[in-house]
Amino acid sequence: MTEKNQHEHKHGLARGLTNYGDSDFSIYLRNSFAASMGYSREVLKKPIVGIANSFSGFNNCHRHFPELLESVKRGVLLGGGLPIEFPTISLGEVFLNPTSLKFRNLMSMDIEEMIRAQPMDAVVLMGGCDKTVPAQLMGAASSDLPAIQLVAGPMMTSRHEGERLGACTDCRRFWGNYRAGKVSDQEIRVIEERLATTAGTCAVMGTASTMACITETLGMSLPGTAAIPAVHADRMRAGEATGLAAARMVDSPIRPSELITENSVENAMRVLLALGGSTNAVIHLTAIAGRLGIPVSLRRMNELSDNTPVLVNLKPLGSDYMEDFFYAGGMGAVLRELKPLLHLDTLSVTGETLGDRLEVDPGYVDIRIIAKANEPLEPQGGLVALFGNLAPNGAILKRSAADKNLFEKEGRAVVFTSLEDLASRIDDPELDITEDDFMVLQNAGPRSASCMPEAGYLPIPKKLSAKGVKDLVRISDARMSGTAFGTIVLHVSPESAVGGPLALVQNGDKIKISVKSKSIELMVDNKELQKRRDAWESNITPLLNRRGYDRLYAGEVSQAEKGCDFSFMLPIEEKNT
C-alpha cells in the first residue's frame, strides 16, 4: 500500500489530521514530529491503539498501573498494533473535594474529546477507582470508537489480630466501634495502617467492584477479568489479553453502541441486584446508558428486583471479600445462575454472545461465596426504589445491607439542614433523638454545595452508639459508599437544594417507610406543606458568582434518577425530546 493510499484509508497517524489547510503537509508534519519520538517509518504505518491511562499519585487504587500498562502494550504489539499511551484525569475517591462525583462528568468529557481528537483506531481504558470506570465508559459511549475497559482489580485483604481486614467496610465497622468507645486511640491507628495494604480498589463489593462486574456484563471488558486481584499475575495477563483484543478490534470493529444496548443494560441491572452491589451503580449505569439514549427506570428496577435473587456473599452484606469471589468462580458463575433471567444475545468485545460464553464449562464454583439461584442469600434483589410524596422521583434503599426490622416503620424526623449542621450536632449529648427516630439530612444532593457526597451513611449519634444502637433509619439526598451498610434511604429526588419535598421536612414530622409497598411518605398535610413551600428559599450560590467547571456543573447537573449527567452530553435526539 502506498503512503498516499494509507492516508486515504485514514488508519493510524492519518486519522483526524490537524488542520493547516493542506492535508499532505499535515501528515508530513505529523510524521516528522512522531519521528522525533524514535518511531521508525514502518512502525508509523501500523494501526494505533490508544491507551487512556488514569494513573495518578493522588489515586492509590491505580499505583500498579505502570506495570499493568506494560502488559497492555505487549498485547497490542502482539496484535500488530502500535500502542500509544495518553494521560487523562484521574479520580482518586478519597483525595477529592468536595466529592469525586462532581468530577466524573469532567473526566468523561476528557476521555471523549481525547479519543476524538487524537489519532487512534481503538482504545483501551485503564481505570478502577469508583468514578473512573463510569467516566471512561461514558466517554467511550459518546465517542463510539472501538473500546475495551481494563479495570484495576481489587486489593488483597490484610490482617489484624487474626481477623481479615479489607477496605472499606471494615474501616467503617471499626470507626463505629471507635466512636462507641470500644476501640482505643492506639488500636484505631494500628488498624488505619492495615486496612488497605496493596494496590487496587476496595476489597469488598463496593462501587469499584460493582462497576467492574457491570462492565463485564455490558460486554465492555474481557470475560472473567472483573474480579482478578490487582496484584495477581492474572491481572497482568488480563492486561496483555486486553491489548491484543483491542488490536484485533481495528480490523473487526465492535463499537460501544453495539455492546451497550437496552438488553445489556437490563442484564447489568440484574447483575447489580444479584450482587447486592453499590447504590452508586444505579446513578452510573443510568449515566452510561443515557449517553446512548437508553433510559433506565427506577420502577423497572423494582420489577427486576422482585424476581432477581441475591447470590453473592461478600461484604458489606455478607462475610467475604473480592479475592474470595475471584477464586469462587467470579462473574461467570453469577451469570450462569442468572441465565434464565438474562438476554443471551448481547455481545462482548470478543464478538461472542453472552449465550455462547455461558455454554463454556464453568469450572469450580464455591457455592458458599456464590449461591445457587434456587438457594439464594436473599430471594429478592439487593436494591429497591421507594416512591412517595417525600421522593416523587424516587429514592434508593440497599435492602440487602439493611435491618429488616426497620423495613415497615413510622418515625419522628430529626433534621440536619446541612453537613456542617450534622457535624456540629451529631455528638451533642443534648441531641433530642432515640433509636426509633429517623435521621434526615438535607442539602446534600447533586446541586447542593457539597455536590452529593457519600455522606448518606450518617453516623450513629454517640449517645445512641454508646448504648449499643447499631442502626436506625437515615434519609437524605446524598449518596453512600458501596462499602457501607445500614437502613439508609438515599438519592431522594428532587433534592432539597432545588426545593424538593425533602427541603420541607421539619423536626418532629412523622415519616413512614414501607419496603413492602416501596413507599416513603411525609405524614404532613398538603396545606401545611404548601405553606412551607411558599416560605422556602434557595441557598444555592448563584451561577454568576461561580466560575469554571464549578459553574458548568452547578448549572447543568441532573438529578439522581437521570444519572447526574449533563443534559448537553446526551445524544441530540434524546436531548430534544
Secondary structure, DSSP 8 states (H G I E B T S, - for coil): --HHHHHHHT-GGGSS---SS-HHHHHHHHHHHHHTTT--TTGGGS-EEEEEE---TT-GGGTTHHHHHHHHHHHHHHTT-EEEEEE-----GGGSSS-THHHHHHHHHHHHHHHHHS--SEEEEEE-STTHHHHHHHHHHHH---EEEEE--B---EEETTEEE-TTHHHHHHHHHHHTTSS-HHHHHHHHTTS--SSSB-SSSSHHHHHHHHHHHHTSS-TT-TT--TTSHHHHHHHHHHHHHHHHHHHS---HHHHS-HHHHHHHHHHHHHHT--THHHHHHHHHHHTTT----HHHHHHHHHT--B-B-BTTTSSB-HHHHHHHTHHHHHHHHHGGGS-TT-B-TTS-BHHHHHTS------TTTB--TTS-SBSS-SEEEEEETTEEEEEEEEGGGS-GGGSEEEEEEEEE-SHHHHHHHTT-TT----TTSEEEE-S-STTSTT-S-S--S----HHHHTTT-----EEESS---TT--SSEEEEEES-GGGT-GGGG--TT-EEEEETTTTEEEE-S-HHHHHHHHHH-------GGG--HHHHHHHHHB--GGGTT-BGGGS-HHHHT-
